[in-house]
Amino acid sequence: MSASVFPQLEALLPHVQKPIQYVGGELNSTVKPWEECDVRWALMYPDAYEVGLPNQGVMILYEVLNEREGVLAERTYSVWPDLEELMREHRVPQFTVDSHRPVKAFDVFGLSFSTELGYTNMLTALDLAGIPLSAADRTIDDPIVLAGGHAAFNPEPIAEFIDCAVIGDGEQAVLEITDIIRAWKAEGRPGGREELLFRLARTGGVYVPGFYDVEYLPDGRIGRVVPNRSGVPWRVSKHTVMDLDEWPYPKQPLVPLAETVHERMSVEIFRGCTRGCRFCQAGMITRPVRERSITGIGEMVDRGLRATGFEEVGLLSLSSADHSEIGDIAKGLADRYEADKIGLSLPSTRVDAFNVDLANELTRNGRRSGLTFAPEGGSERMRKVINKMVSEEDLIRTVATAYGNGWRQVKLYFMCGLPTETDDDVLQIADMAMNVIAKGREVSKSNDIRCTVSIGGFVPKPHTPFQWAPQLSAEETDARLEKLRDKIRGDKKYGRSIGFRYHDGKPGIVEGLLSRGDRRIGAVIRAVYEDGGRFDGWREHFSYDRWMDCAAKTLPESGVDVDWYTTRERTYEEVLPWDHLDSGLDKDWLWEDWQDALDETEVEDCRWTPCFDCGVCPQMQTSIQIGPTGKKLLPLSVVNSSGQ
């Protein structure tokens, strides 16, 4: 049952693309003796190896679990359709890449969803593993299927397929769950699967959808969500790791065998964000801000570089330049690794947090790539609606500094379809890009500069002030973007220097359906999967028509349709599918912020101003953590290339 399937798999590998992604054995991967462990986890990022392997969340949990005595964790990723076909033909089950054991042999099958578009890949993996798709059909010998990650903050669309979900930080949560499973197994698995799920649910930090009933009103809205057995909490709360320095993971980052999307080592420098951008789910659900200390960051970078041999370090967070000691961190790391030519990167930089000193430290040892800024809204009015407090003057000044200091390429990221947006708001994106090029040419005394405008469609997300907002239809999104494209292309003076990248509106509608869906959407996901839907996050595999056809077939009996979930505005009274999952945010505060958005009222960052009562801090018995600590990065001696 738990033997390696590698002998059968090996025969199939010559017939598939990129076979190396299935063989395992990466630097820093862990294989523990199966028999010596009593709790075994299979961890999955439900996408291809090249996207899944660099995922920080899975990498951290993999290491946290494997450090524990008697616990093992292995990884599995989505297989491409070519291998899926061969596995079905030759009866090879979904396997882990570490020791090629069948996923069905593990105690827990944990999936981390950073996007809802991975749901069909989950069903593929369950089916290949021989695990029943519906949780209700599983037996005591099937793994507990557990969802985590940002999309798990509304797990209702996949409620039928998962046994449980954990919201928030996973480090402590997986260890608590491990202890509960270990005790249940040691007692001889009393009460079967149901008893184990009940023990997990009773903690108040694990959501078991099967223990809750959803009642609907005649018009299709939710009446209420109620526990269907005693001892199960009415609301499930999120997990929050308060001291990041106690959790310096990953200590031994995995080094991929095949090419992946990020060829660098990453260190998370803080968690949470209080900027209060109203569209941003990540910023809302990860409150409060918790900074890693400057010395803690230095130790993680040092250990990670020694363990991996990477030549670039990404300093990760939702807004890395907001770390209260970011200048000292960048300078300290650049000084320390000058001889080794280790490059540093901040994945995205806020316009108002950028300064050229910081940028110069980041590029001192590495290459000078383009800079990315995210004004999000094209007009000043839109930026007030979304609470992105960046003026056009700020942006032009920042960009002028960059172009004046030798940068030649700037990328600007915007959204289309935000609440209250008009054609004019979007067309102002073109004006902003032209002003950027004009200023760049002026300060750099050169015409050889570029500005790329990248546009994503806005999708309203749970646990944000925009969770009540209507979504723009795919047709209207496309029409608006076409006008913008024509305006940029039609400009003789600057148009050639502006690159324009955008997604059409269709994937956003599917994402919107899944992001604010309830349990009735499960039937749509299953139908799409059965019709061959896989890798919906990949443009070449995504089929809008398939999703719409399956929705048209499955939803009418519930009296709702795709528009009901996407382009419909919600009212204050409506019970939202995720209301019984507590992200720490007060619903009334979110609603007030939504009203502020409609009034175009901006709200300050609560890290530096009085509290706005969002509800998170009192609930976590905490107050916002603000540096600086006054420490410098130690040791201050420069590391030479021999590592002495």
N, C-alpha and C positions, 0 to 999 in steps of 0.2 A: 504493500500500500504506500509506504513512504520511500521506496527504493528510487534511485536516480533513473530518470527516463532518458538520460543522455545517449545511451546506445541507440535507441530508436530515433532520437532527434538528430543525431549526427548524420544519419543516412539521408535526412531531408535537407540539410544545410547547403549542399552544393547546388540545390535547385532554387534557392531564394536569393533576393537582393540583400546585400550587407549582412551576411551570416554572422559576422563577428559580434553583432549586437546581442546575440543569443547565447554566447559561450561563457560569459562570466569570467571570474578570475582577475578582476580589476585590481590595481594597486590599492591597498587599504580595505579591500573587501574582507568579509569575515565568514568563515565556515566553522561552525561549532559542532561537536559530536552530537548527533540527533538523540541517541539514547540517554545521554547525560543531562538532557534538558526536559523539564516537565511542562513548560509553557512555550508554545512556538507560534511566532507571528509570520505571516506572509504580507509584506508591505507593497502596495502598488500605487504608482502614479499612472492613472489610466490614459497614457499616451505612449507614443513611440519612445524607444530607448534614448534617442538623441535629445528629446525634450524632458523625459522623466529622470534620467540619471542626474543632471545638475540640480534637480529640485531640492532646495535647502530643507524643506519640511521633512521629506522622506529620509534624507541623509541623516538629519539630526535624530529622528526616532530610531532609525536603524542602529545608530551607535549607542544611544541611551539604553536600548533594550539589550543589545549584545554585551554591554558592560556588566549586566546583571548576571550573577551566578545562576545557573539552571534555566536561563531564558535564552532563546535564540530568535533572531529575526533574519529573514531572507527577503530578497526583492524580486518583484516580477513586473514586467511592463507589457504594454499592448503589443501583440504580434501583428505584423503587416498582413493584408489579405492574402498575399501569396503563401505565407507560411500557415495561416489559418486554414486555408483549403487543404494543404498537405496534412496538417495535424488531424483534421476531421477524417480525411481519407485513411490515414494510418493509425487512427485512434491514439494519438499522443495528446495527453491532457495539458492544460495550462500549467506551466512549470516556473520555478524560481530560477534566476540566473546564477545564484550562488552555488547550489548543489543539485540543481535540476530535479528537485523533488516536486511531486504533484501538489498544487495549491490546496487541493481537497484534504491533504494529510495534516494540514496545520490546524491549530486551535482557533486562530483568529485570521481573517482575511481583511486587512485594513486598507482602505482606499482614501487617498488624499485628493480632493477636488478643488483646484483653484479656479476652475471654470465649469459651468454647467454642460459645456459641449462634450464632456467626457462620459456622459451617462450611457450612451450606446456602447462605448468601449467596455464599460463595466459589465454590461449584459453579455457581451462576447466572451469576456474572461470567465464569468460565472459558468456560462454554458460549456466552454472548452474544459473547465475544471471539473465538470460533472456535478456542480452544485445547483440544486433547483433554483430557478429565477425568483420565484416567490418565497419570501421568508416563511410563510405559513406552511410550505411543503417540506421544509428541511427537518432533518432528524438529529438525534443527539450526536451522530458521527459527522455531521457537516460543520465546517468552521462557522464561527460567529462572524457575520459580514458587517463591518464597522465603517462608517463614513466619517471623514474629517476634512479639514481645509475650509477655505472661505465659503465655498458653495454649500457646505453643510449647515450654515446658519439658516437656510431654508431647505431641509431635506425632504419636504413633503412630496415633491414630484417623484422621488425614488423611494417613498415610504414602503411600498410593496416589496421592494427588492433588497432592502437592508434590514438587518436585525436591530441595529442601533446606530446612533450618531453622537459624536462628541463635538461640542462647539468651543472654539477658543484654542489656547495653547496646548500642545500635546505632550510636552515633556513629562510633567507630573502625572497627567491623566493616564498615559499608557502604563505607567508603573502601578498606579492604583488598580487599573483593570486587570493587570497581570496578577496582582496579589489575590484579587477576588477569584479569578479563574483557577489559580493554583490551589486555593483553599477548597474550592468546590470539587476539583479533581481529586485532591487528597482524601476528601470525605467519600469518594466513590460516586461522584456525579449525582447526588440526590436530586430527585424532582426533575431530572432531565434538563433539556434546553430551556424550558420555561422558567425553572427555578434559577438558573444562572442569569438569565436576562432580568429576572425580578431583582436579584441581588445587585446587579449593575444599576438598574433604574432607581433603586431605593437610595442610592448615594446622592441623588439630586443633580448629578453632573453627567449622566449618560441618558440620552433620549432613546426610548424604545417605542417606535411608532405603533407597534402591535398592542401596546397597553393604553392607547388613546383612541377614542371614537370621535369622528367628525360628523356633526349634524349640519345639514344644509337648509336654507330658507327656500321658499317656493321660487324666488327670483334667481336662484343659483348662488347667492352669496353664502358664506359660512355663518351658521347660527352660533355654534360654539364647539369647542374642542374639550372633551372631558375624559379623565382617566377612567378606564373600564375595570379597574380592580383596586382594592384598598392598599394603601402603603406606597402608592406611586404619586410623586409630587405633581401638583397642578402646573407648575412651571419648572423648566429645566434651565440651570444657569451655566454660564460659560466659565471656562478655566482660564486663569491668568497667572503667568509666572512673574512674580514681582522682582526677584533679584536675578538679572540676567548673568551677572558675574558668577553666580553659582552654577550656571548651565553653559559652560564655554564650548558648545558643540557647533559644528563637527570639529573634533580634535584631529581626526585623521580623514580629511575629505577624500571622497572617492575620485580616482583619476580614470576617466573613461577610456575604453579601448578603441571604440569607434568615434568618429567626429561627432560632437554634440553642439547644441546651440550656444553654450557659453564655455569657452576654453579659458577659464580663470578660476582662481580660488576666491570664495566669497566669505566675508565676515559680516554678520549682522551687527551694526553698531548701536542701533536702538530699535525698540518696538513701539508701535503706537504713533498717533499723530493728533494734534489738537488744532490744526489749521481750520478745520471745520468746513472743508469743501463739501457742498451739499450732495454732490453726485457720488462721492467717493465712499464706497462700502468699506474698503480696507481701513480707511482712516477712522471711520465710526466704530467698527466692531473690535478694533485692536486697542482702543483707549484703555487705561491711561498711558501716557508716555513713560517708558522705562529705558533709561540710558545705560549702556554698558560703559564701564569706566575706561578712561584712556589707557590705563595700565593693562586692564583686562583685554582691550582690543589689541594692544601691542603683543601680549603673550599669545593670543590666538593667531595673529598674523605670522609670528615667528614659528610657532609650532606647525601651522598649516603649510607654510612654504617648505619647511624641512621635510614634511611628510609627503609632499606632492611633486615638488620641482616645477610648479607653475611659475610663469614670469609676469603674471598680472594679478592684482588683488582688487576685487570689487568691494567697496564699502557700502553695504546694503542697508536700506531702511526705506520707509515711504517717502522720506524727504531728507536725504543724508546731510545736506548742508545745514540742517536745523540742529544738529548735535551741538550742544553748548560749547564744546571744545574742538570743533571740526578743524579750525585753523592749526591748532597745536598737533592734532592727530596727523593731519596731512604733512605738516612740516617734519614732525618726528619720524614718520615712516619714510618720507623721501630722503631725509638725512641718513637714516639707518641703512637704506638699501641702495644708496647712490652707486656704489661700486658694482653692485649686482645687476643694475639696470632693471630693477623690478618696477613695473608700471602700476599706477593706482587709477581706479576709476570710480566715479560716482554715477550710478546708472541714470539718475535724472537730477537736474539741478533747478531749484526754484529761481525765478528771475530776480527776486529781491534778496535772495541769500547768496547770489553769485558775487564773487569779487575776483579780480584778476590775480591777486596774490595766491588765493586758494587754487585757482585754475593752473597757475604756473607751478605750484608745488605738485599738483596731480600729474602734470605732464613732464616734470623735470627728468624723470628716468625712462619714461615710456614714449610712445609716439603721440603726436598731437592729433587726435581724431576730432571729429566734429563735436559741437556742443548741442545738447538738446534742452529746450525749454518748453514748458507746457502752459501757455496762457489760457488754454481750454475754450475760452469764449472769444469770439471775434470782435465784439463791441464792448465798450466800457459798461453799457447797461447789462449785457449778458454776464459779465464778470461779477457784477453786483448780485445778480440773481443766484449765481452758483457759489457766491462767497469766495471767489478767487481774487484776493485783493492785490491785483497787479495792474498798474496803469500803463497805458501805451508809452508814456514818457519813461517809466522805469525800464520797460523792455528795450526801447530805442537806446537808452543810455547804456544798459548792460551790453547790448549787442555792439554798440560803438566801441566799448572798451575791448570786447573780444576781437573784433576786426582790427582795431588799432594795435593790438598786441600779437598779431600774426595769425589768428585763426582765419580760415577761409570758408568754412562751412558751418552753417547754423541750421538746426532742424527745429521747427515749431510744431507743437502738437495741439490740435483743437478737437472739439466735439461738435457734431451736428445733430439737431433734433432735441436740444435742451428745452425745458419748460419755458413757455412764453416766447420762444425764439421766432423771429420773422426772417424773411429772405434778406432784408437789409442787414440784420445782425451778422448773417453768414457772409454776405458780400464784403463786409468790412474786414474780413480775414485777408482779402486780396489787397486792400489798402494798407493794412499793417505790413504785409510781406513786401510791398513795394517801398514803403518807408524804410524798412530794414535794409533793403538792397541799396537804396539811395544813400542812407547814412553810411553803410559799409563802404561804398565806393568813395565817398567823401573822405572818410578817415584813413582808408588803406591806400588811397591814391591809385586804385587799381580797379579794373572792371571784372577781374577774374575772381569773383566771389559768388557763392551760391547760398540760397536759402531754400530749404525743402519744407513744404507745408504738408503735414500728415494729418488726416482727419478720420476719426472713428465715429461711429454712430452711438448716440447716447442710449443706454439701457437702464431704466430705473431698477434700483436694487433694494432688497429688504434691509431693514434696520438703518435706513438713511431718511433724511427729510423728504427725498423725492420718491419714497416708496408709494405715495398716493398719486404720483404724476401720470398723466397720459403719455404714451410713447408715440413718436411720430411714425406714420406708416412708411413702409419701404418705398412706395411710389413717391411720396412727398420728399423723403430724404434724397432719393435719386435726383428728383427735379431740382432741388435746392443746390445740390452739389454740382449739377450740370451748369447751372447759372454761374456758380463760382469759377468752375473750370474755364468757361467761356470768357469771363472777365479777366482772368490771369493770362490766358493764351492770347487774348486780343490786345494786350498791352505791348506796344512796340518797344518801349524804352526799357522795361524791367522784366517783361514776361519770360524772356529766355533764361534769365538767371534764377527763376523760381521753379523748383521741382514741385509736382503736385501728386500726392498719393492719397488714395481714399478707398474705403471699402464700400460696396454698394449696400443698400439698406436691408437686404434680405437676411444675412446671418444675424443681424441685430434683433429682428423680429423673433427668430427661433430662440435666441438667447433670452429675450424678454419673456417669452412664453414659459421657459424653463426656470427663469430666475424668480418670477412672482407667481408661479403655478402652485396648485394644491395637489391633493392625491389623485384627482381625476386625470392629471397629465401623465400619470404612470402608464395608462393604456396607450397614449400616443407614443411614448418612448419605446414601449414594447413593440408596437406595430412598426415603427421606423427600423428598429433592430431586426425584426423578422423579415423586413423588406430589403435588408442588406445595408442599412445605415451603419457606417463605421467612421471613425476619425473626423467627426463633424467640425473640429477646430481647424482642419486643413482645407484650404480652398478647393483643391482638386478632388477631394472626396465628399465635400458637403453638397447636399442636394436640397434646395429650398422646396422644390416641388414635392419631393418625397415627404417632407415634414408636413406641408400643407395638405397633401392628399390623405395622409394618415390621421391628421387632426380632423379633417372633414368626415372621415369614416368613423372615428371613435367618439368625438365630443358631443354630437347632436343629442345622444340619448341622455346626456347630463343637462341639456338645455343651455349650454355655453359654447362659445367658439373662440377662435384665436384672438379676434378683436377684443373680446370680453376680458381677456387676460393682458392684452398689450396696450391698445390705444384708448382704453377706458380709464377715466379719472376715478379714483376712489374717494369716499367721504370719510369724515372723522369717525362716524359710528361703525363703519364696516369692520368686522373681525377679519384680520389679515391671517393668511395661512400659518405665519410664523410667530404670531403673538404669544404663544405659550413657550417660546424659546427666548430666554432672557439674555440679551447682549449687554445688559447693564444700563442701556440707554432708556430714559424715561419717555414713554410714548407721547405724553403731553408736550415734553420739550421738543421732540422731533416735529410734532404738528405745528408748534409755534414757529419753529425754524422754517417750515414749509410756508407758513403765512408770511414770514419775513422775506422769503424768496420772492413771493408774488408781489410784495411791496417794494422789492429791490433794496432791501435793508441789509447792510453788511454787519457781520459780527466778528469781533476781534478774536485773536488766538488766546485761549484761556490759560496758556502756560505763562503768559507775561501780564495778564490782566486779571481782574476779579473773576470768580467762578460764575458760570452761567447756569449751574444746576442741571447739567445733562444727565446726572444720576449715577455716573460710573464710580466716582471716587468714594462717596459714602458707602456704596454697596460693597466695594472691595476693601473697605476700612483702610483707605490710603489717601495720600495727597499726591499731587503731581510731583514727579521727581525732576528737579532742575539742577544742573551743574552750575558753574564749573567746580571741579574739585580742587583746582589749583595745582594738581600734579602735572608733571611733564612725562613724556613717554620715556620709560626707562628700559633697559640700560641706554644711556646716551651715547655709549661708544658705538662707532660705526662698525657694522658687520662687514668684514671683507669676504671675498668670494670663497675662501677656503672654509668659511663657517666658524672661524676661531672667535 
